[in-house]
Amino acid sequence: MSDEAKPSPDASPTGLRFLAWLRDSEAGLVGAILAVVGLIYVVAPGPSFLFEPGTPRAFFTSYNLQTLFHVTALYGVLAVGVAVVIIAGGIDLSIGAMVALSAVVAAKLMTSWLPGIGEAGPLTTGILVAASVTLIGWIGLTGAGGRWANILVIGAIPAAVIAAGVGVVSGPRDPGSFVVALVEIGLLITLVLGLRRGADEQAGASAAALVWGLAAGSLAGWGSSGNGSIASIALVVAAASLAILIGVVLHLRQGAVVFGVLVGAAVLWGISSGESSSANVPIGTLVASVTLSLLLGLAVGAGHAFLINAFKLPPFIATLATLAGLRSLAMILSENRSITVSDRTFRVLGSEYWVTIPLFLVVAGLLSLMMGKTVLGRHLYALGGNESAARLSGLPTRRLKTVSYAISGLLAALGGVLFLGNTGSANPTMGFAYELSAITAAVVGGCSLAGGVGSIRGTVLGLVLIRIVINGTGLVVEGIEPSQIEGLVLGVVVVLAVGFNQRFRLKQ
């Protein structure tokens, strides 16, 4: 049902207008929050209104409340993103790994990749050129269609020869190299033509675009022996092309081109900003790094939807696979080490409560409006409620899944940037079990794992309740830190919440 449907406030006394604005489950969460806060006040050791009045207890000090809501905002960005996916009938287990990967990528971009692109070697140049050509080919497929697909497939044969031939020319040129090259050519052509003859002819053209990219990247890397100018141009083109492709997939129409131009401009700004270090990151480099990290999150989210739509993988399996893969990629990129970013301007993004809390409220407010007041939101509820009925009703179920997973990926990447700003360092172990925290908040907030039910407001209230319980328990029980009991609290709360929801729906 619509997440933000609300009863008429006129039906309640003036003092209860706020609760009347909430759904029943949300009003129950407000009551639970008040009850837990009251219990903490009664049970927590320390001064009270009877003893030492005017001296606040530890939980109610301004420092603790600022820290509590600051942490809530950091986790909240992840929770509201996964809530959209759950409402749409999916699940995203890769949130924690996406946090780690986006943090590592942002840190590497700020400290080494963007400042050092002018000295790019053959491998970097080749990869960037290959990505640019491949993405341009895929964009052409979405626009030109059949004619462009035929050109790509026909050209894949000489492209495969070029891609394998460069390896022979730049290698030892012994008989074994020629055998390997012939095998590579055969495999690439077989892949393209085999997919072309399959049920989805565009799959063959997509593979052909990849072969074109390999050929172009091989030529650029081998021919230039590494060229900073080529690598810089290729990075701008690749970033802009990826943004346009994502915009086309999300049906942004002319907005896709605008999105691509803005991303390309941000990356160009970062490349031209000059020297950068962990303690002094130019604003252009900072903007470009954050932009590319968020774009990565969008691409990963769209990739999840592609796995689910094209290969009919269950969402659990698709995101479980990327959970492991993304964290391994973060380990490779970081070389299994922490990357420090101590620049004060960047640190403000994640370490100051007066930045994180308003940012979280804006994100949650926009998603709440989207889910409750727009056609897109109603369609996402319909998709989660009954996918078959939604498809038979003419709803674009594939695009709706892409939208929901893209939102989750984008917000997970944003969470990674914020956590990087909060701690000042990125490492591949960041975000461990963050998906459990986000999913628990959504479930406690009223989202059903079966889809079609829940709300963004409820998710926010559920997260607030969970963080208060974790923080309050650590203050009430002496000798226990909140981090020590977080997993226990999350496990107990999610079991109770799911069990209660199941019994309630059975009674209904």
matplotlib code that plots the C-alpha trace (Angstrom):
import matplotlib.pyplot as plt

x = [0.0, 1.1, 3.8, 2.8, -1.0, -2.3, -5.6, -7.2, -5.8, -9.2, -10.2, -7.8, -7.5, -5.1, -2.5, -2.4, -2.3, 1.2, 0.4, -2.7, -0.4, 1.5, 0.4, -0.5, 2.9, 4.7, 2.8, 3.6, 7.3, 7.0, 5.5, 8.3, 10.9, 9.4, 9.0, 12.7, 13.9, 11.8, 13.1, 16.7, 16.0, 14.6, 17.2, 20.4, 22.7, 23.3, 21.5, 17.8, 15.2, 15.1, 18.9, 21.3, 18.7, 20.2, 23.0, 22.0, 22.5, 25.0, 22.4, 20.8, 24.0, 24.3, 27.5, 25.8, 22.7, 24.8, 26.8, 23.7, 21.9, 25.1, 25.6, 21.9, 22.3, 25.3, 23.5, 20.2, 21.5, 22.0, 18.7, 16.4, 18.1, 17.6, 14.0, 13.2, 14.5, 12.6, 9.4, 9.9, 10.1, 13.9, 16.9, 20.3, 23.0, 25.9, 25.5, 28.4, 30.8, 29.6, 30.5, 34.0, 34.5, 33.2, 35.4, 38.5, 37.8, 37.2, 40.3, 42.5, 41.1, 41.9, 45.3, 46.8, 44.7, 43.5, 46.7, 48.8, 46.8, 49.2, 51.8, 49.5, 51.3, 50.3, 47.9, 46.0, 45.8, 44.6, 41.9, 40.5, 40.4, 38.8, 36.1, 35.4, 35.0, 32.9, 30.5, 30.1, 29.2, 26.6, 25.1, 24.8, 22.9, 20.3, 19.8, 20.5, 19.3, 19.6, 21.9, 24.4, 24.3, 25.1, 28.1, 29.4, 29.0, 30.6, 33.5, 34.0, 36.0, 38.8, 38.6, 39.2, 42.2, 43.6, 43.1, 44.9, 47.5, 48.8, 49.7, 51.7, 53.5, 54.4, 55.3, 58.0, 56.5, 57.2, 54.9, 53.1, 52.1, 50.6, 48.6, 47.3, 46.3, 44.4, 42.5, 41.7, 40.4, 38.3, 36.8, 36.0, 34.3, 32.4, 31.2, 29.9, 28.3, 27.0, 25.2, 24.0, 22.3, 20.6, 17.2, 18.5, 20.3, 21.4, 23.5, 25.8, 26.1, 26.9, 29.7, 30.9, 31.2, 33.3, 35.6, 35.9, 36.9, 39.6, 41.0, 41.1, 42.5, 45.2, 46.2, 46.2, 48.2, 50.8, 51.0, 51.5, 53.5, 51.3, 50.2, 48.8, 46.8, 45.1, 44.4, 42.9, 40.6, 39.6, 38.7, 36.5, 34.8, 34.3, 32.8, 30.4, 29.5, 28.7, 26.5, 24.7, 24.2, 22.8, 20.5, 19.3, 18.6, 16.7, 14.7, 15.9, 15.6, 17.3, 18.3, 20.7, 22.8, 22.7, 23.8, 26.7, 27.9, 27.8, 29.8, 32.3, 32.8, 33.3, 36.0, 37.7, 37.8, 39.4, 42.0, 43.0, 43.2, 46.9, 48.7, 46.9, 47.8, 45.9, 46.2, 45.5, 42.9, 41.9, 38.2, 38.1, 39.7, 37.4, 34.3, 35.5, 36.4, 33.0, 31.2, 33.0, 32.3, 28.6, 28.6, 30.2, 27.4, 24.8, 26.5, 26.7, 23.0, 22.1, 24.3, 22.3, 19.1, 20.7, 21.7, 18.1, 16.4, 18.6, 19.7, 16.6, 18.8, 17.0, 17.9, 19.4, 21.9, 22.7, 23.5, 25.2, 27.6, 28.5, 28.8, 31.9, 33.1, 33.0, 34.8, 37.5, 37.8, 38.2, 41.1, 42.8, 42.5, 43.7, 46.4, 44.8, 45.9, 44.3, 44.3, 44.3, 42.5, 43.0, 41.9, 39.7, 37.3, 36.5, 36.4, 33.6, 31.3, 31.2, 32.5, 30.3, 26.7, 25.5, 26.3, 25.3, 22.0, 20.5, 21.8, 20.1, 16.9, 16.9, 17.6, 14.9, 12.4, 12.9, 12.5, 9.4, 7.9, 8.8, 7.3, 4.1, 3.4, 4.6, 3.5, 7.0, 6.4, 3.0, 4.5, 7.3, 4.7, 2.7, 5.9, 6.7, 3.1, 2.6, 5.2, 3.1, 0.1, 2.2, 3.7, 0.3, -1.0, 1.6, 4.1, 7.8, 8.9, 12.5, 12.9, 11.3, 13.8, 16.7, 15.5, 15.2, 18.6, 20.2, 18.9, 20.2, 23.6, 23.9, 23.0, 25.4, 28.2, 27.2, 27.4, 30.9, 32.0, 30.4, 32.0, 35.3, 34.9, 33.9, 36.9, 39.5, 40.7, 39.4, 40.1, 38.5, 37.0, 34.8, 31.0, 31.2, 27.6, 26.2, 23.6, 22.2, 21.8, 20.0, 17.7, 16.9, 15.9, 13.6, 12.0, 11.5, 10.0, 7.3, 8.8, 7.8, 10.6, 7.9, 7.6, 4.9, 4.6, 6.5, 7.5, 10.5, 9.2, 8.9, 12.4, 13.8, 11.8, 12.9, 16.6, 16.2, 14.7, 17.5, 20.3, 18.7, 18.5, 22.2, 23.4, 21.3, 22.2, 25.9, 25.3, 22.9, 24.9, 28.3, 31.4, 29.7, 30.5, 27.6, 29.7, 30.0, 26.3, 25.3, 25.2, 23.2, 20.6, 20.2, 19.8, 17.2, 15.3, 15.1, 13.7, 11.1, 10.1, 9.7, 7.9, 5.5, 4.8, 4.2, 1.7, 0.0, -0.5, -1.8, -4.4, -5.3]
y = [0.0, 3.6, 4.3, 7.8, 7.5, 9.2, 9.6, 13.0, 15.0, 16.4, 13.0, 13.4, 16.0, 18.9, 17.4, 14.2, 15.7, 14.5, 10.8, 11.0, 12.0, 8.7, 5.3, 2.9, 1.1, 4.4, 5.8, 2.5, 3.2, 6.7, 5.2, 2.6, 5.3, 7.4, 4.3, 3.3, 6.8, 6.8, 3.5, 4.7, 7.7, 5.6, 2.7, 4.6, 5.3, 9.0, 12.1, 12.6, 15.3, 14.1, 13.8, 16.4, 18.3, 20.2, 17.6, 15.6, 11.9, 10.6, 9.6, 13.0, 15.1, 17.2, 15.4, 12.0, 13.1, 14.8, 11.6, 9.5, 11.4, 11.8, 8.0, 7.6, 9.9, 7.9, 4.6, 6.2, 7.0, 3.2, 2.2, 4.4, 3.2, -0.5, 0.3, 1.3, -2.0, -4.0, -2.2, -3.0, -6.7, -7.1, -7.2, -5.7, -7.6, -5.7, -2.4, -2.9, -4.0, -1.0, 1.2, -0.2, 0.0, 3.6, 4.7, 3.1, 4.5, 8.0, 7.9, 6.6, 9.2, 12.0, 10.9, 9.2, 8.4, 11.9, 13.7, 11.0, 10.5, 12.7, 10.0, 7.1, 3.9, 1.6, -0.5, 2.4, 4.1, 0.9, 0.2, 3.7, 3.7, 0.3, 1.5, 4.6, 2.7, 0.0, 2.4, 4.5, 1.3, 0.4, 3.9, 3.5, 0.3, 2.0, 4.8, 3.5, -0.1, -2.7, -0.9, 0.0, -3.5, -4.9, -2.6, -3.7, -7.4, -7.2, -5.1, -7.5, -9.9, -7.5, -6.0, -9.5, -9.9, -6.6, -7.3, -10.6, -9.4, -6.6, -9.2, -11.1, -8.0, -6.8, -10.3, -12.8, -13.8, -17.5, -20.3, -20.5, -16.8, -17.3, -20.3, -18.3, -15.4, -17.7, -19.2, -15.7, -14.7, -17.8, -17.3, -13.7, -14.3, -17.3, -15.2, -12.5, -14.7, -17.2, -14.5, -12.9, -16.2, -16.5, -15.3, -11.8, -10.5, -7.4, -9.5, -10.3, -6.7, -5.8, -8.4, -7.0, -3.5, -5.1, -6.6, -3.2, -1.8, -4.4, -3.7, 0.1, -0.3, -2.7, -0.3, 2.7, 1.0, -0.6, 2.2, 5.0, 3.2, 5.2, 8.7, 11.0, 13.1, 10.1, 8.7, 12.0, 12.3, 8.7, 9.1, 12.1, 10.3, 7.1, 8.9, 10.9, 7.9, 5.8, 8.6, 8.9, 5.1, 5.0, 7.9, 6.1, 2.9, 4.9, 6.7, 10.2, 11.2, 14.5, 14.5, 11.6, 14.0, 16.7, 14.2, 13.0, 16.6, 17.4, 14.3, 14.9, 18.5, 17.5, 14.9, 17.4, 19.9, 17.3, 16.3, 20.0, 20.8, 19.9, 18.3, 16.7, 15.0, 13.3, 16.5, 19.0, 18.0, 20.7, 21.3, 20.2, 16.9, 16.5, 17.1, 14.8, 12.0, 12.1, 12.3, 9.3, 7.3, 8.1, 7.2, 3.9, 3.2, 4.0, 1.6, -1.2, -0.8, -0.9, -3.9, -5.7, -5.0, -6.3, -9.6, -10.0, -9.0, -10.6, -13.8, -14.2, -14.5, -14.2, -10.8, -12.6, -14.5, -11.5, -9.2, -12.0, -12.6, -8.9, -8.6, -10.9, -9.5, -5.8, -6.4, -8.4, -5.6, -3.1, -5.2, -5.3, -1.6, -0.7, -3.4, -4.5, -1.3, 1.7, 4.9, 8.1, 11.3, 14.0, 17.0, 19.2, 20.3, 16.7, 15.5, 18.0, 15.9, 13.0, 14.1, 17.1, 16.4, 19.7, 18.4, 14.7, 15.2, 17.8, 15.7, 12.6, 14.4, 15.8, 12.3, 10.7, 13.5, 13.3, 9.5, 9.8, 12.2, 10.0, 6.9, 8.6, 11.3, 10.2, 7.7, 6.1, 5.4, 3.8, 1.7, 0.5, -0.5, -2.3, -4.1, -5.3, -6.3, -8.5, -8.5, -10.6, -8.4, -5.3, -6.7, -7.7, -4.2, -2.8, -1.5, -1.4, -3.9, -4.1, -0.4, -0.2, -2.7, -0.8, 2.4, 0.8, -0.9, 2.2, 4.3, 1.7, 1.6, 5.4, 5.8, 3.0, 4.9, 8.1, 6.3, 5.1, 8.7, 9.9, 7.1, 7.9, 11.6, 10.5, 8.2, 9.9, 6.6, 3.9, 0.2, -2.9, -4.0, -0.9, -1.5, -5.0, -6.1, -2.7, -4.4, -6.1, -2.7, -1.2, -4.2, -4.4, -0.7, -1.2, -4.3, -2.7, 0.3, -1.9, -3.0, -6.6, -8.7, -10.0, -6.5, -4.0, -2.8, -0.3, 3.4, 5.6, 7.4, 4.0, 3.1, 6.3, 5.7, 2.1, 3.1, 5.8, 3.1, 0.7, 3.3, 4.5, 0.9, 0.2, 3.5, 3.4, -0.2, 0.6, 3.5, 1.6, -1.6, -0.7, -2.3, -2.8, -0.6, 0.0, -1.6, -4.8, -5.4, -3.9, -7.3, -8.9, -6.1, -6.2, -10.0, -9.9, -6.9, -8.3, -11.7, -10.0, -7.5, -10.2, -12.5, -9.8, -8.7, -12.3, -12.9, -9.5, -10.2, -13.7, -12.3, -9.7]
z = [0.0, -0.4, 2.0, 2.9, 3.0, 6.1, 7.9, 8.2, 11.1, 11.9, 13.3, 16.3, 19.0, 18.4, 20.6, 18.7, 15.2, 14.7, 15.6, 13.3, 10.5, 10.9, 10.0, 12.8, 12.7, 12.6, 15.6, 17.4, 16.7, 18.1, 21.2, 21.5, 21.1, 23.9, 26.1, 25.6, 26.3, 29.5, 30.6, 30.0, 32.2, 35.0, 34.9, 33.9, 36.8, 37.6, 38.7, 38.2, 38.8, 42.4, 43.0, 41.7, 39.6, 36.7, 36.1, 33.0, 32.8, 30.3, 27.7, 27.7, 27.5, 24.3, 23.3, 23.4, 21.6, 18.9, 18.5, 18.5, 15.8, 13.8, 13.7, 12.9, 9.9, 8.6, 8.8, 7.8, 4.3, 3.8, 5.4, 3.3, 0.1, 1.0, 2.1, -1.5, -2.8, -0.2, -0.9, -4.6, -3.8, -3.8, -1.4, -1.5, 0.5, -1.1, 0.8, 3.2, 0.4, -1.6, 1.3, 1.4, -2.4, -2.8, 0.2, -1.3, -4.7, -3.4, -1.3, -4.2, -6.6, -4.2, -3.2, -6.3, -9.3, -10.4, -9.5, -11.2, -14.4, -16.4, -15.9, -16.8, -18.0, -20.9, -18.8, -17.4, -20.8, -22.4, -19.8, -19.9, -23.8, -23.8, -21.3, -23.4, -26.7, -25.1, -23.4, -26.6, -28.4, -25.8, -26.0, -29.7, -29.3, -27.1, -29.7, -33.3, -32.7, -35.5, -37.9, -35.3, -33.9, -37.4, -37.7, -34.3, -35.1, -38.5, -37.2, -34.3, -36.5, -37.4, -33.9, -32.4, -34.8, -33.7, -30.0, -30.2, -32.7, -30.5, -27.9, -30.4, -31.8, -28.3, -27.0, -27.7, -31.1, -30.6, -31.9, -28.6, -28.8, -32.2, -30.9, -28.0, -30.3, -32.6, -29.6, -28.4, -31.8, -32.1, -28.6, -29.1, -32.5, -31.2, -28.2, -30.5, -33.1, -30.6, -28.6, -31.9, -32.9, -29.5, -28.3, -27.7, -30.7, -28.9, -26.6, -29.5, -30.4, -26.7, -26.7, -30.0, -28.5, -25.8, -28.4, -30.1, -26.7, -26.2, -29.7, -29.1, -25.6, -26.9, -29.6, -27.3, -24.6, -26.9, -29.4, -26.9, -24.2, -21.8, -22.5, -19.8, -22.4, -23.9, -20.5, -19.3, -22.3, -22.1, -18.4, -19.1, -22.1, -20.1, -17.1, -19.3, -21.4, -18.3, -16.9, -20.2, -20.5, -16.9, -17.7, -20.9, -18.9, -16.3, -19.1, -18.2, -21.9, -22.4, -18.8, -19.6, -21.8, -19.2, -16.6, -18.8, -19.5, -15.7, -14.8, -17.6, -16.5, -12.9, -13.9, -16.2, -13.3, -11.1, -13.7, -14.2, -10.5, -10.2, -7.3, -4.5, -1.2, 1.6, 3.7, 0.9, -1.7, -4.2, -4.4, -8.0, -7.2, -4.3, -6.4, -9.2, -6.7, -5.0, -8.4, -9.7, -6.5, -6.6, -10.3, -9.4, -6.9, -9.6, -12.0, -9.5, -8.6, -12.3, -12.7, -9.9, -11.9, -15.1, -13.4, -12.0, -15.3, -17.9, -16.1, -13.9, -10.8, -7.5, -5.9, -2.9, -5.1, -7.3, -4.4, -2.4, -5.3, -5.5, -1.7, -2.0, -5.3, -4.4, -1.1, -2.9, -5.5, -2.6, -1.2, -4.6, -5.2, -1.7, -1.7, 1.6, 3.3, 4.8, 2.8, 4.8, 3.7, 6.3, 4.2, 6.5, 3.8, 2.9, 6.5, 7.2, 4.9, 7.3, 10.7, 11.5, 12.7, 11.3, 7.8, 8.1, 9.8, 7.4, 4.5, 5.8, 6.4, 2.8, 1.4, 3.5, 2.7, -1.0, -1.0, 1.2, -1.3, -4.2, -2.7, -1.4, -3.9, -7.3, -9.9, -9.7, -6.0, -6.6, -9.3, -7.0, -4.4, -7.1, -8.3, -4.7, -4.0, -7.0, -9.8, -12.2, -11.8, -12.3, -15.5, -16.9, -16.0, -18.4, -15.8, -16.9, -14.2, -15.5, -15.4, -12.0, -10.6, -12.2, -10.5, -7.1, -7.2, -8.7, -5.8, -3.3, -5.0, -5.1, -1.4, -0.5, -2.3, -0.6, 2.7, 1.8, 1.1, 4.4, 6.5, 4.8, 5.9, 9.4, 10.0, 7.7, 6.3, 3.9, 4.1, 2.6, 5.9, 6.2, 6.1, 7.5, 8.4, 7.6, 5.3, 8.5, 10.2, 7.1, 6.5, 10.2, 10.3, 7.3, 8.8, 12.2, 10.4, 8.8, 5.5, 4.6, 3.0, 0.7, -0.8, -1.4, 2.3, 4.3, 4.4, 4.4, 7.6, 9.3, 8.3, 9.8, 13.0, 13.1, 12.8, 15.5, 17.8, 17.1, 17.7, 20.9, 22.2, 21.3, 22.7, 25.8, 26.6, 26.5, 29.0, 31.3, 31.6, 33.0, 31.4, 28.0, 24.9, 22.4, 19.6, 21.6, 21.8, 18.4, 16.6, 19.5, 19.5, 15.7, 15.7, 18.5, 17.1, 13.5, 14.8, 16.9, 14.2, 11.5, 13.8, 14.9, 11.3, 10.3, 13.1, 12.4, 8.7, 9.4, 11.7, 9.1]

ax = plt.figure().add_subplot(projection="3d")
ax.plot(x, y, z, "-o")
ax.set_aspect("equal")
plt.show()
